[in-house]
Amino acid sequence: MLNWAVTFFIIAIVAAVLGFGGIAGAATEFAKILFLVFLVLFVISLIVPRFRNRM
């Protein structure tokens, strides 16, 4: 998931340098969304094993 976020971020940078503003904006938004999903899944993966050990 983090790899996809970094990929879209790099696409956004390249598109911005080449002057494609619309594509750069869309790629930036996809990168933000994927990064947030990555963070949520990462936090969940840290929390869930702690609750399983208590049961």
C-alpha positions as CSV (number, residue, x, y, z in Angstrom):
1,M,0.0,0.0,0.0
2,L,2.8,2.4,0.9
3,N,4.5,1.5,-2.4
4,W,1.4,2.6,-4.4
5,A,1.3,5.9,-2.4
6,V,4.9,6.6,-3.2
7,T,4.4,5.7,-6.9
8,F,1.5,8.1,-7.2
9,F,3.5,10.8,-5.4
10,I,6.3,10.4,-7.9
11,I,3.8,10.5,-10.8
12,A,2.4,13.7,-9.4
13,I,5.9,15.3,-9.2
14,V,6.8,14.3,-12.7
15,A,3.4,15.5,-14.1
16,A,3.8,18.8,-12.2
17,V,7.3,19.4,-13.7
18,L,6.0,18.6,-17.2
19,G,3.1,21.0,-16.7
20,F,0.2,18.6,-16.5
21,G,-1.6,20.2,-13.6
22,G,-4.8,18.1,-13.7
23,I,-2.9,14.8,-13.7
24,A,-0.6,16.0,-11.0
25,G,-3.5,17.0,-8.8
26,A,-5.3,13.7,-9.3
27,A,-2.2,11.7,-8.6
28,T,-1.5,13.7,-5.5
29,E,-5.1,13.0,-4.2
30,F,-4.7,9.3,-4.9
31,A,-1.3,9.3,-3.1
32,K,-2.9,11.0,-0.1
33,I,-5.8,8.6,0.1
34,L,-3.5,5.5,-0.3
35,F,-1.2,6.9,2.4
36,L,-4.1,7.4,4.8
37,V,-5.4,3.9,4.2
38,F,-1.9,2.6,4.8
39,L,-1.7,4.4,8.1
40,V,-5.1,3.1,9.3
41,L,-4.2,-0.5,8.4
42,F,-0.8,-0.1,10.0
43,V,-2.3,1.1,13.3
44,I,-5.0,-1.6,13.2
45,S,-2.3,-4.2,12.7
46,L,-0.4,-2.9,15.8
47,I,-3.5,-2.9,18.0
48,V,-5.3,-6.1,17.1
49,P,-2.6,-8.6,18.3
50,R,-2.7,-7.0,21.8
51,F,-6.4,-7.6,22.2
52,R,-6.1,-11.2,20.9
53,N,-3.6,-12.1,23.6
54,R,-6.0,-10.9,26.4
55,M,-8.8,-13.3,25.4
